[in-house]
Amino acid sequence: MIIRWGLTPDNILDDLIHVYPNGVDLSSGLEFVLGNKDIDTVAKLFANLKSKFAS
């Protein structure tokens, strides 16, 4: 299963707690305009993931 619906730094941990996907699509939830990612939002998302899953 791949999670693909508007994941953002604010909701990704909530979604990953309830399901254990094989992958995630980090597309639209990280864009500031269509097709362009916001690097600060990407960094925040990965910081949130690291705080939860880093050993």
Secondary structure as the mmCIF struct_conf table of DSSP 4:
data_model
#
loop_
_struct_conf.conf_type_id
_struct_conf.id
_struct_conf.beg_label_comp_id
_struct_conf.beg_label_asym_id
_struct_conf.beg_label_seq_id
_struct_conf.end_label_comp_id
_struct_conf.end_label_asym_id
_struct_conf.end_label_seq_id
STRN STRN1 ILE A 2 ILE A 3
BEND BEND1 TRP A 5 TRP A 5
TURN_TY1_P TURN_TY1_P1 PRO A 9 ASN A 11
HELX_RH_AL_P HELX_RH_AL_P1 ILE A 12 HIS A 18
BEND BEND2 ASN A 22 ASN A 22
STRN STRN2 GLY A 23 VAL A 24
BEND BEND3 SER A 27 SER A 27
HELX_RH_3T_P HELX_RH_3T_P1 SER A 28 LEU A 30
STRN STRN3 GLU A 31 VAL A 33
TURN_TY1_P TURN_TY1_P2 LEU A 34 GLY A 35
STRN STRN4 ASN A 36 LYS A 37
HELX_RH_AL_P HELX_RH_AL_P2 ILE A 39 PHE A 53
#
